[in-house]
Amino acid sequence: MADWGPVVIAVLLFVLLTPGLLFQLPGNGRVVEFVNMRTSGISIFIHTIIYFALVTIFLIAIGVHIYTG
């Protein structure tokens, strides 16, 4: 029996929090830009912090588990 919860949560958040895919914080011309497909170093850093915080909340604090088998 495998626990797929951490894998699913990590992949989903990685795809959704890719800078420039859905939003970019901070943007190149504004504070938040949507679907611009461009990024910067500070944007990558901010999105990394958001990713780490959300993964920590979902996997450690809430304890999401998806079992197969």
C-alpha positions in Angstrom: 0.0 0.0 0.0 1.6 3.2 -1.2 1.0 6.8 0.1 0.6 9.0 -3.0 -0.5 12.1 -1.1 2.9 13.8 -0.9 3.6 13.1 -4.5 0.3 14.4 -5.8 0.4 17.6 -3.6 4.0 18.4 -4.5 3.5 17.9 -8.3 0.2 19.9 -8.3 1.7 22.8 -6.3 4.9 22.8 -8.5 2.8 23.1 -11.7 0.5 25.7 -10.3 3.2 27.8 -8.6 5.5 28.0 -11.6 6.3 31.7 -11.9 4.6 33.2 -15.0 2.2 30.3 -15.6 -0.8 31.5 -13.7 0.6 34.5 -11.9 3.9 36.1 -11.1 4.6 37.8 -7.8 6.4 40.3 -8.1 5.8 41.0 -11.7 8.1 42.9 -14.1 5.9 46.0 -14.3 3.4 45.5 -11.6 3.2 43.8 -8.2 1.2 40.9 -9.6 1.1 39.9 -13.3 -1.1 37.1 -14.7 -0.1 34.6 -17.4 2.9 36.5 -18.8 5.3 33.5 -19.1 8.3 35.7 -18.1 10.1 35.5 -14.8 12.9 37.0 -12.7 15.2 35.8 -9.9 13.2 37.5 -7.1 10.0 36.0 -8.5 11.5 32.5 -8.4 12.6 33.1 -4.8 9.1 34.3 -3.7 7.4 31.4 -5.5 9.8 29.0 -3.8 8.9 30.4 -0.3 5.1 30.1 -1.1 5.6 26.5 -2.4 7.5 25.5 0.7 4.9 27.0 3.0 2.0 25.3 1.2 3.7 21.9 1.0 4.5 22.2 4.7 0.9 23.0 5.6 -0.6 20.3 3.4 1.8 17.5 4.3 2.7 18.1 7.9 0.0 20.2 9.4 -3.0 18.7 7.6 -1.5 15.4 6.8 -2.9 14.6 3.3 -2.7 10.9 2.5 -3.9 9.1 -0.6 -3.5 5.3 -0.4 -3.5 2.9 -3.3 -3.8 -0.9 -3.3 
